[in-house]
C-alpha cells in the first residue's frame, strides 16, 4: 500500500484528501504545520508527499529542503500561489510537480499515479519509445525503423533502423528529461544539470537545444507531444498514455 503524507493547514482539505485517498486504498498521514510534517515523515517514511506551501510555521520550501535531506519520495506541491516564481523556487528545492488551488481530485490522483510510477523508471525503462522512435538510454542511441519503399515491403529482409544523430549536449538534455517522466523540471535545474552551475541563467541555450530536439524527434515540432513546455517554469517529458517499455 502506498503511504502518502498530506501537509496542509486547511482542515477541510486535509479531511477531503484523507477520505478520497483512503477510499482508493492509500495509507494516509496528515500534518497541519511544517514541523509536524517533518516529524510525521520521519516516523512514517512516505512514498509520496502532497505539500501546501503556505504553512503557519515554516515555508513549504523549507519543508521540501528538510525532506530532500534524506528522502527521494516524490513531492507534489499543492498551493494557492499562482506566481511562477514560487513554483520555480519549489521545483528547484526538490519538488516533483506543482498543482495550483483550486484543483480537481482526479487531476491530483493522476499526478500521484505518475509520480509513483516514475520512481525508479530510469532503471525499469532503459529503452523508451517516442512514437516510432526508440531511445536506448544505455546505448545512448536514437533510432527509427527502416523506411518502407513504395512497393510496401522493407528494402531487404535485414534492413537496419536509421540512427538519428544527436550532439552530446542534445543527448544529455534528452536523457535528463526521459529519466524523469512526467516530472516538471525547472529551467535552472536543466541548465545546471546539462551545462553546469555557471549556466543557471543561460535560458537562451535551453530554448535553442529544446527547439533542436523537437525538430529531430517530434512529428510536429510546433505542437510537441513529448517534450512539453510549462510556460514560465520549465519543461517536462510527457510519456504517451499506457506506454510500455521497449523489449530488448
trRosetta pair geometry for C-beta under 8 A, 3 or more apart (Angstrom, degrees):
i j d omega theta_ij theta_ji phi_ij phi_ji
1 25 6.2 -118 -129 159 102 86
1 26 6.9 143 177 -142 92 29
1 27 4.9 93 127 -26 120 104
2 26 5.3 -43 79 -127 92 83
2 27 6.9 -170 91 26 38 82
2 47 4.8 -111 -157 72 77 147
2 48 6.5 15 171 9 115 114
2 116 6.0 -38 -121 -116 145 147
3 26 7.4 134 -113 -179 19 80
3 27 4.4 -31 -105 76 69 113
3 28 8.0 -180 -156 -73 54 23
3 29 7.1 17 -177 0 95 106
3 44 6.3 -141 180 158 140 102
3 45 7.4 86 87 94 144 52
3 46 5.2 -138 113 -134 95 54
3 47 4.9 116 50 2 71 94
3 48 7.6 162 88 29 50 69
4 21 5.8 -97 56 -173 147 152
4 26 4.9 6 4 169 122 131
4 27 6.9 154 19 78 69 55
4 28 5.4 -18 69 -107 97 66
4 29 7.3 180 91 30 49 67
4 46 6.2 56 -139 -154 20 113
4 47 6.9 -51 -70 59 54 85
4 48 5.1 -22 -111 73 80 95
4 49 7.4 158 -162 -94 62 27
4 50 6.5 23 179 -4 109 103
4 112 7.4 -10 -106 -146 134 133
5 29 5.1 -24 -108 74 71 98
5 30 7.5 157 -162 -93 56 25
5 31 6.8 7 -177 4 100 109
5 37 6.6 110 159 -152 126 84
5 40 6.0 144 -135 114 122 118
5 41 5.7 -19 -74 -86 171 83
5 44 7.3 151 -78 91 106 103
5 46 4.0 -91 -9 -72 106 147
5 48 7.5 -173 28 94 69 47
5 49 4.8 -17 67 -114 101 77
5 50 7.2 -172 93 30 52 65
6 14 6.1 150 114 -127 122 70
6 17 5.0 157 -132 108 159 140
6 18 6.8 -132 40 -65 148 72
6 21 7.4 -173 -45 1 132 153
6 28 6.4 0 -2 -163 114 100
6 29 7.3 172 23 86 71 45
6 30 4.9 -23 69 -109 95 77
6 31 7.5 170 88 27 50 65
6 49 8.0 168 -82 -161 29 53
6 50 4.7 -6 -115 64 70 110
7 30 7.5 160 -83 -162 38 55
7 31 4.8 -14 -111 69 81 98
7 32 7.7 -178 -157 -84 60 13
7 34 7.4 65 -175 -98 135 46
7 36 7.9 161 -127 86 97 91
7 37 4.2 19 -108 -100 133 132
7 49 6.8 6 1 -174 112 98
7 50 6.8 177 26 91 67 58
7 51 4.7 8 57 -119 117 67
7 52 6.0 -137 109 24 75 78
7 55 7.1 -29 156 -85 107 128
7 60 7.8 146 108 -122 126 95
7 63 6.8 -170 135 167 166 162
8 13 4.7 -70 122 93 155 127
8 14 5.5 -165 66 -61 103 83
8 17 7.6 106 16 15 139 142
8 30 7.8 -52 36 -158 81 99
8 32 7.0 -34 88 -120 42 55
8 50 7.7 -26 -36 118 107 96
8 51 7.9 175 -61 -155 70 28
8 52 4.1 94 -110 -17 73 132
8 78 6.9 -41 -82 85 119 120
9 32 5.1 84 -115 -173 56 79
9 33 6.9 60 -91 -78 99 54
9 52 6.6 -120 8 82 75 147
9 54 7.1 -95 27 107 121 77
9 55 5.6 144 -38 -131 118 57
9 56 5.4 121 -114 -23 152 97
10 13 4.2 62 86 10 109 111
10 14 6.8 172 88 -12 57 84
10 52 7.5 133 8 -79 95 165
11 14 5.6 -56 -148 38 36 112
11 15 6.1 33 157 -19 70 107
11 32 7.5 -4 -79 -107 69 126
12 15 5.7 -54 -145 38 31 111
12 16 6.1 30 157 -19 66 108
13 16 5.8 -54 -141 38 30 108
13 17 6.1 22 162 -11 66 110
13 52 7.7 88 101 -60 154 134
13 78 8.0 170 178 127 140 136
14 17 6.3 -63 -145 42 24 103
14 18 6.1 27 157 -23 63 111
14 30 4.8 89 -158 -160 111 142
14 32 6.8 -46 -59 -83 152 86
15 18 5.8 -55 -145 34 27 113
15 19 6.5 23 158 -16 63 107
16 19 6.0 -59 -152 37 28 108
16 20 6.2 19 157 -13 66 113
16 105 7.7 -119 151 -86 110 123
17 20 5.7 -56 -137 43 33 107
17 21 5.7 24 166 -14 69 113
17 28 7.4 170 127 -147 84 139
17 30 7.8 135 81 -99 109 114
17 50 6.8 -139 -168 84 155 155
17 105 8.0 -175 -102 -121 68 101
17 108 8.0 -77 -117 128 106 157
18 21 6.4 -63 -141 42 20 102
18 22 6.1 16 163 -15 61 114
18 28 5.1 159 -133 126 67 150
18 30 5.9 -47 -75 -49 116 133
19 22 6.2 -63 -145 38 23 105
19 23 6.4 26 158 -22 61 108
20 23 6.0 -55 -152 31 27 113
20 24 6.8 9 155 -3 61 110
20 105 5.5 -114 -155 -155 161 137
20 109 7.8 -113 150 -67 118 115
21 24 5.8 -67 -152 47 35 102
21 26 4.0 -53 171 55 96 130
21 28 4.8 116 92 -75 127 128
22 25 7.5 50 -175 -77 36 19
22 26 6.4 -90 -81 61 35 74
22 28 5.4 -84 -61 8 87 127
24 109 7.1 163 -68 -130 177 126
29 40 5.3 174 145 177 129 124
29 44 5.2 136 -40 76 160 146
29 46 7.2 -127 45 -85 116 104
30 40 7.9 -106 84 -147 20 169
31 36 4.0 175 -156 112 106 101
31 37 4.0 173 89 -76 153 64
31 39 7.7 147 -116 55 137 86
31 40 4.9 -147 -62 8 124 145
32 36 6.1 26 46 53 60 151
32 55 7.9 144 152 -143 46 95
32 56 7.8 10 143 15 86 116
33 36 4.4 92 57 10 87 104
33 37 6.8 -143 94 -11 45 86
33 55 5.8 115 -146 -180 45 116
33 56 5.9 -59 -111 53 92 95
33 57 4.8 40 -165 15 112 121
33 58 7.2 96 170 18 78 89
34 37 5.5 -53 -149 31 32 115
34 38 6.6 28 157 -16 66 102
34 55 4.7 129 -41 107 91 157
34 57 5.2 -134 34 77 100 96
34 58 2.9 -80 60 45 166 117
34 59 7.5 29 -72 46 152 21
34 60 7.3 -152 -93 -94 111 41
34 62 6.4 33 -165 86 152 106
34 63 4.6 -132 -140 -71 98 112
34 66 7.8 114 175 21 102 146
35 38 6.0 -55 -151 35 32 107
35 39 6.5 29 152 -15 65 108
35 57 5.7 -33 -9 96 103 153
35 58 6.6 135 -40 -14 68 120
36 39 5.7 -57 -148 40 33 112
36 40 6.0 33 155 -20 68 109
37 40 5.8 -57 -143 39 28 109
37 41 6.1 28 157 -21 64 108
37 49 7.9 78 -172 -151 116 123
37 51 7.2 74 -152 -117 156 100
37 55 7.8 -85 -8 -110 132 157
37 63 5.5 18 86 -146 141 131
38 41 5.7 -52 -144 35 29 112
38 42 6.6 27 157 -17 62 105
38 63 6.6 -139 -56 -136 94 81
38 66 5.1 -42 -106 134 124 145
38 67 7.2 -136 -109 -65 77 74
39 42 6.0 -59 -152 36 30 106
39 43 6.3 21 154 -14 65 111
40 43 5.7 -62 -146 41 31 108
40 44 6.1 -29 173 37 71 99
41 44 7.1 -77 -127 68 21 62
41 45 6.6 49 177 -116 64 43
41 46 5.8 -58 -126 -2 83 103
41 49 7.2 -4 -101 -92 123 126
41 67 6.1 -75 169 -110 169 98
41 71 7.1 -116 172 0 121 153
42 45 7.4 12 -137 -74 21 72
45 71 6.5 177 -155 -102 99 133
45 73 7.4 176 171 -43 81 138
46 49 5.3 107 92 -67 152 79
46 71 7.4 75 56 169 77 160
46 73 5.1 115 94 173 83 168
47 73 5.8 -180 -176 -133 19 113
47 74 8.0 9 146 31 59 87
47 116 6.6 36 145 -116 114 103
47 119 7.9 -81 -173 -35 89 168
48 73 5.8 -153 -83 175 28 102
48 74 5.1 -11 -122 66 84 94
48 75 7.8 171 -166 -83 58 32
48 76 7.1 17 177 0 103 103
48 112 6.1 93 156 -149 162 90
48 115 5.9 105 -125 106 122 128
48 116 6.0 -62 -58 -72 132 92
49 67 6.5 -54 -15 -141 166 166
49 73 5.9 95 -14 114 94 118
49 74 7.2 -167 31 98 70 50
49 75 4.6 -13 68 -113 109 75
49 76 7.1 180 91 28 56 64
50 76 5.2 -18 -110 70 67 101
50 78 5.5 21 179 -10 92 127
50 108 7.4 39 -122 -168 135 120
50 112 7.6 -35 -69 -89 111 111
51 60 5.5 135 148 -154 109 112
51 63 6.1 -173 -154 100 137 133
51 64 6.9 159 100 -69 165 86
51 75 5.8 -8 8 -169 127 100
51 76 7.1 153 22 79 75 47
51 77 5.5 -41 75 -109 90 57
51 78 6.6 151 71 24 33 80
51 95 7.5 -125 56 -110 125 112
52 55 6.2 129 92 -62 96 79
52 60 6.1 -133 113 -86 41 132
52 77 7.7 103 -114 -165 19 66
52 78 5.5 -48 -81 81 65 83
52 79 5.7 128 -152 -92 60 72
53 59 6.7 -1 -178 -176 79 73
53 60 3.3 -106 -125 21 50 141
53 61 6.9 30 -140 -32 99 71
53 77 6.1 32 -50 -163 98 113
53 79 4.1 14 13 -104 105 141
53 81 5.8 -45 63 11 141 130
53 86 6.5 95 155 178 174 119
53 90 6.4 -87 -90 -82 123 130
54 60 6.9 -24 -19 -26 29 114
54 79 6.4 124 -7 -143 91 98
54 80 6.6 -27 2 38 139 100
54 81 6.9 148 -45 -35 107 105
55 58 5.6 3 83 64 128 63
55 59 7.0 166 43 -121 92 16
55 60 5.9 128 -6 -65 104 73
55 63 7.0 75 5 -31 151 136
58 62 4.5 -114 180 77 109 129
58 63 5.6 122 109 -51 129 88
59 62 4.9 98 62 0 78 102
59 63 7.6 -145 99 -3 45 84
60 63 5.3 -52 -153 34 43 114
60 64 6.5 48 149 -22 70 99
60 77 6.6 102 148 -133 143 105
60 79 6.9 -118 11 -82 166 129
60 90 6.7 -5 109 -109 113 113
61 64 5.5 -47 -151 32 37 115
61 65 6.4 37 151 -18 65 103
61 89 5.7 -43 -97 139 140 105
61 90 5.8 -120 -92 -95 85 63
61 93 4.8 175 -156 -47 85 164
62 65 5.7 -52 -148 37 33 112
62 66 6.4 36 151 -21 64 105
63 66 5.6 -53 -148 36 33 114
63 67 6.4 30 154 -16 66 105
64 67 5.9 -59 -149 39 30 107
64 68 6.0 25 157 -18 67 112
64 75 5.9 134 -122 142 94 167
64 77 7.8 -25 -73 -78 129 109
64 90 6.3 144 -32 -153 162 71
64 93 4.3 87 100 122 132 122
64 94 5.1 168 165 59 105 97
64 95 5.5 -60 -124 -54 142 83
65 68 5.8 -56 -140 39 29 110
65 69 7.0 47 154 -38 58 94
65 93 5.3 -78 -60 -165 82 109
65 94 6.9 138 -88 14 45 124
66 69 5.9 -43 -165 7 32 117
67 70 7.3 -96 -173 49 37 76
67 71 5.5 -53 177 51 81 109
67 73 7.3 -78 172 54 121 101
67 75 6.6 124 91 -76 149 134
67 94 7.3 -165 81 100 94 138
68 71 7.2 -88 -102 62 26 63
68 75 8.0 -69 -62 -13 92 143
68 93 7.0 -171 -3 155 147 71
68 94 3.8 -103 -81 -116 145 179
72 119 7.7 130 120 -136 105 99
74 96 4.4 -47 -154 16 85 160
74 97 7.5 18 178 6 110 100
74 115 3.7 158 147 176 166 117
74 116 6.9 -116 21 -66 139 46
74 118 7.6 92 -78 66 135 99
74 119 6.6 -108 -31 -66 107 104
75 94 6.5 62 31 117 138 84
75 95 4.7 -97 98 -125 109 63
75 96 5.4 135 53 7 58 89
75 97 7.9 -178 97 33 50 65
76 95 7.3 97 -117 -169 16 99
76 96 6.4 -49 -73 67 58 95
76 97 4.7 -15 -119 68 81 100
76 98 7.4 -178 -165 -78 62 24
76 99 6.5 19 171 2 106 106
76 108 7.4 128 137 -151 152 82
76 111 5.7 110 -123 128 142 124
76 112 6.7 -79 -16 -83 154 70
76 115 6.2 -109 -54 -48 108 159
77 87 7.5 174 82 -127 144 66
77 90 4.8 22 -63 165 162 153
77 95 4.8 -4 -30 -149 111 151
77 97 7.1 -163 26 95 73 49
77 98 4.6 -10 64 -112 108 72
77 99 7.1 174 89 29 58 61
78 99 5.3 -8 -109 68 70 99
78 101 6.6 74 169 -55 79 93
78 103 6.6 -88 -145 3 100 153
78 108 7.3 21 -99 -116 124 123
79 86 7.0 -122 111 137 151 132
79 90 7.8 -171 -1 -56 147 159
79 98 7.3 -39 29 -159 104 91
79 99 7.9 134 23 80 58 54
79 100 6.6 -42 77 -120 64 54
79 101 6.4 -109 124 -2 19 100
80 100 7.1 79 -129 -167 25 74
80 101 4.3 -43 -82 56 70 119
81 86 4.2 -42 135 88 138 167
81 87 7.5 -171 106 -48 101 72
81 100 7.6 -115 74 -125 42 91
82 100 5.5 57 -102 -142 74 140
83 86 4.8 88 75 3 94 102
83 87 7.3 -167 99 -5 52 86
84 87 5.2 -55 -150 39 45 116
84 88 6.1 45 153 -21 74 103
84 231 7.8 -90 -98 117 145 67
84 232 3.6 -85 -117 144 165 123
84 233 5.5 -132 -155 -66 104 80
85 88 5.9 -54 -146 37 30 108
85 89 6.3 32 154 -20 63 107
86 89 5.7 -54 -147 36 30 113
86 90 6.4 29 155 -18 64 106
87 90 5.9 -57 -152 36 30 109
87 91 6.3 27 153 -16 65 108
87 98 4.8 94 -141 173 100 172
87 232 7.7 77 60 115 131 101
87 233 5.3 -52 114 -108 127 120
88 91 5.6 -56 -145 39 33 111
88 92 6.1 32 156 -19 67 108
88 186 4.9 107 -144 -131 79 133
88 187 7.6 -24 -132 27 122 87
88 188 7.2 85 -178 14 112 113
88 232 7.8 -111 -46 145 114 74
88 233 5.7 -161 -74 -133 83 68
88 234 7.3 132 -112 -32 88 104
89 92 5.8 -55 -144 38 28 110
89 93 6.4 29 154 -21 62 107
90 93 5.7 -57 -150 34 31 112
90 95 4.3 6 150 6 91 143
90 98 6.2 116 84 -92 135 118
91 94 7.9 170 -179 30 27 11
91 95 5.2 -76 -92 64 42 95
91 98 6.7 -69 -59 -35 98 123
91 184 6.2 -86 -114 108 134 99
91 185 7.2 147 176 -146 126 25
91 186 4.2 139 103 -39 131 112
91 189 6.6 -93 139 -26 102 135
91 233 6.9 104 -7 -172 155 103
91 234 6.8 -150 135 2 164 142
92 186 5.4 -50 -61 41 79 155
92 188 5.8 6 -101 75 120 124
92 189 6.2 -156 -106 -57 65 94
95 98 6.4 69 129 -66 138 86
96 115 5.6 105 111 -127 146 113
96 183 5.1 -75 -166 -131 84 104
96 184 7.4 113 158 38 44 75
97 111 5.4 -170 124 -171 160 122
97 114 8.0 87 -59 85 154 116
97 115 6.4 -110 0 -76 129 118
97 182 7.6 -27 -79 142 127 88
97 183 6.5 -113 -62 -133 85 57
97 184 5.5 108 -116 13 59 106
98 184 6.4 -70 15 56 92 152
98 233 7.6 -143 42 -139 141 154
99 103 4.9 52 153 -112 120 144
99 107 6.8 145 -131 120 133 114
99 108 6.1 -93 9 -94 178 82
99 111 6.4 -146 -54 5 124 167
100 103 6.8 154 83 -71 40 97
103 107 6.1 -120 -179 70 92 121
103 108 5.8 82 138 -52 129 107
104 107 4.3 86 69 5 97 105
104 108 7.0 -167 92 -7 51 84
105 108 5.6 -55 -150 38 36 112
105 109 6.2 37 153 -21 68 105
106 109 5.6 -51 -145 36 33 112
106 110 6.4 35 154 -20 64 103
107 110 5.7 -54 -150 35 32 111
107 111 6.4 30 153 -17 65 105
108 111 5.7 -56 -149 37 32 110
108 112 6.3 36 151 -22 66 106
109 112 5.5 -52 -148 34 32 115
109 113 6.4 34 154 -20 65 102
110 113 5.8 -51 -149 34 32 110
110 114 6.4 30 153 -17 64 106
111 114 5.7 -55 -149 38 32 111
111 115 6.2 34 153 -22 66 107
111 182 7.8 167 -141 168 61 120
112 115 5.7 -55 -147 35 30 111
112 116 6.4 25 157 -15 65 106
113 116 6.0 -58 -148 38 30 106
113 117 6.2 31 154 -22 65 109
114 117 5.7 -55 -145 36 30 113
114 118 6.3 20 162 -15 65 109
114 181 7.5 -124 -174 119 96 88
114 182 4.0 -147 168 -179 125 165
115 118 6.3 -61 -146 37 26 103
115 119 7.3 43 151 -38 58 93
115 182 7.0 -128 -69 108 50 128
115 183 7.6 91 -111 -86 75 86
116 119 6.0 -39 -164 4 38 116
117 121 6.7 49 135 -77 70 118
117 181 7.6 -61 105 87 103 120
117 182 7.6 70 68 15 108 149
118 121 4.3 -48 -149 -17 56 136
118 180 6.8 62 170 -163 140 41
118 181 4.7 -162 -109 62 120 87
118 182 5.6 -149 -41 42 142 111
118 183 6.5 -154 111 -36 163 102
120 123 5.5 -47 -177 39 80 108
120 124 5.8 73 127 -20 89 109
121 124 5.5 -66 -140 46 38 107
121 125 5.5 -12 176 21 79 112
121 179 7.3 159 87 -161 93 46
121 181 5.5 -86 123 20 165 115
122 125 7.2 -76 -130 56 16 76
122 126 7.7 53 166 -87 55 58
122 137 7.0 -141 -161 147 81 168
122 178 8.0 105 -109 116 81 78
122 179 4.2 21 -92 -142 116 92
123 126 7.3 -5 -158 -57 30 88
124 245 6.5 -125 143 -67 76 139
125 128 5.4 64 151 -78 114 88
125 137 7.9 83 113 2 66 133
125 181 7.9 26 54 -27 148 141
125 245 4.4 -145 -115 -102 79 100
125 246 7.9 82 -159 15 83 72
126 136 6.9 21 141 -160 85 63
126 137 5.0 -125 -162 52 60 103
126 138 4.7 15 -176 -26 126 107
126 245 7.7 50 33 -155 57 119
127 134 5.9 0 -177 -176 105 101
127 135 6.9 164 -156 83 53 50
127 136 5.0 -13 -106 -105 90 66
127 137 7.0 -142 -76 9 38 79
127 138 7.7 -50 -57 16 78 98
127 245 6.5 92 66 -175 78 82
127 246 3.9 -84 114 60 114 112
127 248 6.8 149 1 -78 142 75
128 134 7.4 151 77 -157 38 54
128 135 4.7 -17 61 60 90 103
128 137 7.0 55 -2 -34 103 104
128 178 5.6 -168 32 -162 162 124
128 239 7.7 -103 -160 -113 115 103
128 243 7.7 33 -156 157 82 135
128 245 7.5 -59 -91 -128 54 61
128 246 6.8 -150 -76 -4 9 110
129 132 7.9 -20 -167 -124 99 10
129 133 6.9 145 -160 81 55 54
129 134 5.7 -27 -101 -100 69 67
129 135 7.7 -172 -82 18 19 77
129 240 7.5 -48 95 23 93 129
129 243 6.6 -164 59 -157 97 108
129 246 5.3 126 -46 -64 98 113
130 133 4.4 -15 66 66 92 110
130 134 7.9 -174 25 -78 71 20
130 135 6.4 49 -6 -18 108 110
130 217 5.9 1 118 -180 155 107
130 225 8.0 142 -166 84 88 110
130 226 5.4 -53 -135 -33 109 167
130 240 7.9 153 -128 -26 44 112
131 219 6.2 126 -80 -43 168 111
131 225 7.4 88 -50 69 110 148
131 240 7.7 134 -62 -58 52 141
132 144 5.7 58 116 -148 97 90
132 145 5.8 -73 173 7 113 105
133 142 6.1 0 -177 -174 115 95
133 143 7.0 157 -155 82 66 37
133 144 5.2 -43 -98 -85 70 83
133 164 6.9 -15 -134 -4 121 145
133 217 6.2 -86 27 -145 173 81
134 142 7.2 168 84 -151 48 50
134 143 5.3 -13 57 61 95 88
134 144 7.7 163 15 -87 73 35
134 161 7.5 -24 36 -174 117 165
134 246 5.6 99 -135 -121 111 173
135 141 7.7 169 -153 89 44 46
135 142 5.1 -12 -104 -104 72 84
135 174 7.1 -138 -140 151 144 126
135 178 6.2 -122 108 -109 150 164
136 139 4.1 7 118 42 128 105
136 140 7.2 -52 94 8 83 15
136 141 4.6 4 50 57 113 89
136 142 7.6 -161 21 -75 71 37
136 143 7.5 24 -8 5 107 103
137 140 7.3 18 -171 -75 30 50
137 175 6.3 116 -135 -130 93 95
137 178 6.6 -157 -84 105 116 134
137 179 7.2 110 -132 -72 145 94
140 171 6.0 42 -163 -170 100 141
140 175 7.8 -30 -115 -74 84 130
141 163 6.6 -71 -162 -128 96 100
142 163 7.1 97 76 -162 60 61
142 164 4.3 -52 102 58 110 107
142 166 6.2 74 14 -19 129 119
142 174 7.9 -26 -63 134 134 165
142 216 7.9 75 106 141 154 117
142 217 7.2 -73 -170 -97 150 105
143 161 3.9 61 170 128 125 131
143 162 6.4 146 -158 73 73 42
143 163 5.7 -43 -99 -97 78 48
143 164 6.8 -173 -94 3 23 84
144 161 6.2 171 78 -171 30 98
144 162 5.1 -19 60 60 86 99
144 164 6.4 70 -14 -42 99 109
145 161 5.6 -64 -114 -116 28 92
145 162 7.6 14 90 15 19 88
146 154 5.5 69 94 -147 123 115
146 155 6.9 -126 157 39 125 89
146 159 3.7 -162 99 145 177 121
146 160 6.2 111 -72 73 118 30
146 161 5.8 -110 -43 -97 71 38
146 162 6.4 128 -100 -29 48 85
147 155 7.4 20 80 0 80 116
147 162 7.2 41 -27 -34 84 133
148 152 6.7 3 166 -155 116 25
148 153 7.1 -144 -154 132 94 5
148 154 5.7 -67 -108 -84 72 59
149 152 7.5 -50 82 6 69 25
149 153 7.2 -14 49 65 95 51
149 154 7.5 116 7 -144 85 21
149 155 5.5 93 -29 -64 117 94
154 157 7.3 105 83 -107 114 24
154 159 4.5 -126 166 11 122 146
155 159 5.5 101 65 -91 69 127
156 159 5.1 131 73 -58 87 81
164 216 5.7 127 177 174 122 108
164 217 7.2 113 145 -82 161 74
166 170 4.1 -134 -170 95 96 119
166 171 4.5 126 112 -60 128 83
166 174 6.7 -60 -150 6 160 141
166 213 7.7 31 -126 -108 115 80
166 216 6.8 147 -88 120 84 165
167 170 4.5 95 50 7 78 104
167 171 6.9 -145 89 -6 39 87
167 212 7.9 -5 18 136 114 149
168 171 5.7 -57 -147 37 30 112
168 172 6.3 31 156 -21 65 105
169 172 5.7 -51 -145 34 33 111
169 173 6.4 31 156 -16 65 106
169 194 6.6 81 -157 172 78 113
169 195 7.7 30 -137 -82 112 80
169 209 6.0 -99 130 -118 109 141
170 173 6.0 -58 -150 38 29 109
170 174 6.2 27 155 -17 65 109
170 209 5.9 -161 -95 -162 68 100
170 212 5.9 -95 -102 106 122 121
170 213 5.7 166 -156 -77 98 89
170 216 7.5 48 -178 29 147 151
171 174 5.7 -58 -146 39 30 110
171 175 6.1 31 157 -22 67 108
172 175 5.8 -55 -146 34 28 112
172 176 6.6 30 156 -20 63 103
172 193 7.9 -177 157 128 104 87
172 194 4.9 135 118 -134 116 89
173 176 6.0 -54 -152 32 30 110
173 177 6.7 25 154 -13 63 108
173 190 6.8 49 -136 -173 88 110
173 194 5.0 20 -79 -108 75 150
173 206 7.9 158 -127 -134 135 70
173 209 5.4 135 -13 134 166 132
173 210 7.3 -125 158 -75 145 64
173 213 6.6 -121 96 -53 122 142
174 177 5.9 -62 -154 39 32 109
174 178 6.1 23 157 -15 70 111
174 213 5.8 168 -74 -131 102 134
174 217 7.6 134 -117 -41 131 158
175 178 5.9 -58 -139 41 30 106
175 179 6.0 25 162 -17 66 112
176 179 6.1 -62 -145 39 24 107
176 180 6.8 -5 161 6 60 113
176 185 7.1 108 140 -136 108 172
176 190 6.4 145 108 -127 147 78
176 193 5.3 111 -118 122 149 142
176 194 6.3 -101 -9 -64 148 97
177 180 6.4 -85 -156 50 27 92
177 185 6.9 -123 -103 19 69 142
177 190 7.8 20 -65 -114 87 119
177 227 6.6 21 165 -118 164 87
177 235 6.6 -46 -109 118 120 114
177 236 7.3 143 -151 -168 96 26
177 237 4.0 120 158 -42 96 115
178 181 6.8 8 -165 -67 43 82
178 237 5.5 170 -86 -135 44 177
180 183 3.9 -73 164 47 103 127
180 185 6.1 93 89 -55 152 118
180 236 7.7 -102 111 -141 101 73
180 237 6.8 122 78 31 69 108
181 237 5.5 -72 -115 94 55 105
181 238 7.8 99 -167 -126 75 18
181 239 4.9 17 -161 -32 126 113
182 236 6.5 8 -170 178 19 123
182 237 7.3 -51 -27 83 32 67
182 238 6.5 73 -95 -116 57 54
182 239 6.7 -45 -48 10 89 94
183 236 6.2 -170 85 -131 34 101
183 237 7.9 14 43 41 68 80
184 230 5.6 5 -138 -5 114 160
184 233 6.3 -8 176 133 124 130
184 234 5.9 118 174 69 80 113
184 235 7.7 163 -151 86 59 21
184 236 4.8 -52 -95 -66 52 120
185 189 4.9 -125 -174 87 85 131
185 190 5.3 95 133 -55 121 97
185 234 5.0 -134 96 149 50 141
185 235 5.9 -23 62 67 92 70
185 236 6.5 145 11 -88 77 61
186 189 4.5 101 56 1 79 104
186 190 7.2 -154 91 -3 43 85
186 233 6.1 -87 -113 174 73 69
186 234 4.1 -139 -125 -55 25 139
187 190 6.0 -60 -152 39 32 106
187 191 6.1 28 155 -17 68 111
187 203 5.5 6 177 -112 143 97
187 206 5.7 176 -150 60 93 173
187 233 7.5 171 -18 143 87 30
187 234 4.9 -152 -39 -102 58 80
187 235 7.7 85 -84 -5 64 87
188 191 5.6 -54 -138 41 33 111
188 192 6.0 32 162 -18 67 108
188 200 4.6 28 -145 -165 94 93
188 201 7.6 2 -103 -70 94 46
189 192 6.2 -61 -148 38 23 106
189 193 6.1 18 158 -16 62 114
189 234 6.8 13 39 -125 107 152
190 193 5.8 -59 -142 40 28 109
190 194 5.9 4 168 -1 67 115
190 206 5.9 92 101 -123 125 126
190 234 6.6 150 -9 -155 119 111
190 235 6.6 30 -50 38 155 111
191 194 6.5 -66 -133 47 22 94
191 195 5.3 -31 -172 35 64 115
191 199 4.9 -139 171 116 102 92
191 200 5.3 138 95 -122 125 33
191 201 7.5 179 126 2 167 16
191 202 5.7 154 -147 54 132 85
191 203 7.3 -73 -65 -83 139 49
191 205 6.9 104 -121 72 100 119
191 206 5.8 -75 -73 -58 93 120
192 195 7.3 -59 -100 59 13 75
192 196 6.8 -33 -154 146 47 13
192 197 5.6 32 -138 -95 94 47
192 199 7.0 176 -85 68 42 80
192 200 5.3 17 -64 -91 94 88
194 209 7.9 -163 144 86 157 164
195 198 7.7 -100 129 69 97 71
195 199 3.6 -43 109 60 129 159
195 202 6.4 -63 88 57 167 136
195 205 6.3 48 -64 120 152 157
196 199 5.5 84 62 9 70 107
197 200 6.5 -12 -168 -38 45 105
199 202 4.3 -44 -167 15 85 128
199 205 6.6 -27 -175 35 124 154
202 205 4.4 25 137 7 110 119
202 206 7.1 131 106 -16 73 87
203 206 5.4 -53 -155 36 47 114
203 207 6.3 47 151 -20 74 102
204 207 5.8 -53 -146 36 34 110
204 208 6.3 35 156 -21 66 108
205 208 5.9 -62 -153 36 27 111
205 209 6.4 12 160 -8 66 111
206 209 6.2 -62 -144 42 28 101
206 210 6.1 28 159 -18 65 110
206 235 7.9 -162 172 -13 117 130
207 210 5.9 -57 -144 38 27 110
207 211 6.4 29 157 -21 63 107
208 211 5.9 -60 -155 34 27 110
208 212 6.6 24 150 -18 64 106
209 212 5.4 -48 -146 35 39 114
209 213 6.4 42 154 -20 67 101
210 213 5.7 -52 -148 35 33 112
210 214 6.4 33 154 -19 65 106
210 227 6.4 178 -159 155 91 129
210 229 7.6 93 157 -77 152 99
210 235 6.4 -155 -113 -89 139 155
211 214 5.8 -56 -149 37 31 111
211 215 6.5 34 153 -22 64 104
211 221 7.2 66 -159 180 63 128
212 215 5.8 -52 -150 32 32 112
212 216 6.6 19 156 -10 64 110
213 216 6.0 -68 -151 43 31 104
213 217 5.7 -15 169 15 71 121
213 218 7.9 72 124 -16 69 97
213 227 6.0 140 110 -92 121 172
214 217 6.5 -75 -124 54 24 85
214 218 4.4 -12 -161 10 71 129
214 221 4.0 108 137 -138 105 92
214 224 5.3 -80 -127 -88 118 119
214 227 5.6 -132 -81 67 88 133
215 218 7.4 -9 -55 41 13 92
215 221 5.1 3 -81 -82 51 151
217 226 7.3 -76 131 59 118 129
217 227 7.1 86 82 -15 126 128
218 221 4.8 125 73 -88 123 54
218 224 4.7 -76 -118 -120 151 78
218 225 6.3 158 -141 21 94 81
218 226 6.8 -157 -97 35 89 92
218 227 6.5 -101 -62 30 119 106
219 225 6.9 31 28 -4 100 126
220 223 4.6 3 108 50 121 90
220 224 7.4 -148 87 -75 69 34
220 225 7.8 86 45 -28 86 93
221 224 6.5 6 -152 -72 38 85
224 227 4.9 -76 -179 63 147 73
224 228 6.1 -165 97 -83 115 50
224 229 7.6 101 41 -7 132 83
225 238 7.4 -122 152 77 52 108
225 240 7.4 16 152 -85 118 87
226 237 5.9 3 168 -155 85 74
226 238 5.8 -152 -140 59 42 71
226 239 7.4 32 -131 -99 94 27
226 240 7.5 -43 -88 -47 99 77
227 235 6.6 -5 -178 -173 75 122
227 237 6.4 -19 -98 -103 57 69
228 235 6.5 150 81 -159 51 68
228 236 5.1 -20 64 64 104 81
228 237 7.4 156 17 -104 86 17
228 238 5.0 43 -14 -12 132 118
229 235 5.8 -38 -104 -102 49 79
230 233 4.3 -38 109 63 110 114
230 234 5.6 9 53 60 107 55
230 235 6.6 -171 13 -88 83 24
230 236 6.3 53 -28 -5 115 103
239 243 4.4 -115 170 24 113 144
240 243 4.5 109 64 -68 82 110
